[in-house]
Amino acid sequence: MSHVTNHKGLTLLEAVIAMALFFVAVFALTGVAVTASKGSAASKHLTTATTLVQDRLEQLTNAGYDARLTAPIETTEAYGSIPDFPLYQRVVERHPGRPVPGLQTATVTVWWSDDRHSVTASTILAP
């Protein structure tokens, strides 16, 4: 004698296991989404800061060598003072006689996230 059983539906144990697997998958995907979002925000800040550095270096290069400069100077554009970019601070340093007498080094640093991150670039100006 053979018994044929017809199962329609899930047992309670199967339903609990299926729900557990579903929630594990949802939490894993949520973690991936959060990480991707943070990475995207970090990339945006890095790109903006790099553009602000390049823009200032171009302005300094176009202005050219300043023969009146005899001592190092530093200029700071504080947070909130750069138009359209209130989350960034830009510091410009000019050093006469670097790397050798007769040349000047201009260095631009842009900070964000309360000075936790920065981008820096330099150029040499000649007469």
C-alpha positions, 0 to 999 in steps of 0.5 A, a space after each residue: 500500500 502506497 500513500 500519496 501525499 499532496 502538499 499544497 503550500 509551505 510548512 511553517 518552518 519553510 516559510 520562516 526560512 524563506 523569510 529569513 533568507 529574504 531579509 538577509 538579502 534585503 539587508 545586504 543590498 541596503 549595505 551595498 546601496 549605502 556604501 555606493 552612496 557614500 562613495 559617490 558623495 566622496 567622489 563628488 567632493 574630490 572632483 569639486 576640490 580638484 576643480 577649485 585647485 586647478 582654477 586657482 592655479 590657472 589664475 596664478 599662472 595667468 597672473 604670472 611671476 610677481 617680482 614684488 614678492 620677497 617673502 612667502 605669503 598665504 591667502 585663505 578663502 574661508 569656508 563659505 567665502 568661495 561663491 557657489 562652494 560654501 563647503 570648501 576652503 581654499 589656501 594659496 601659498 606663494 614662495 619666492 626663491 623656490 625651488 631656486 632663486 628667481 622662481 616662485 612656487 605657488 601651492 593651492 590646497 582645498 579643504 572640505 569636511 571640516 579640514 578632514 580631506 584636502 587636495 593640493 597642487 603646485 606650480 612654478 612661476 618664472 619671470 
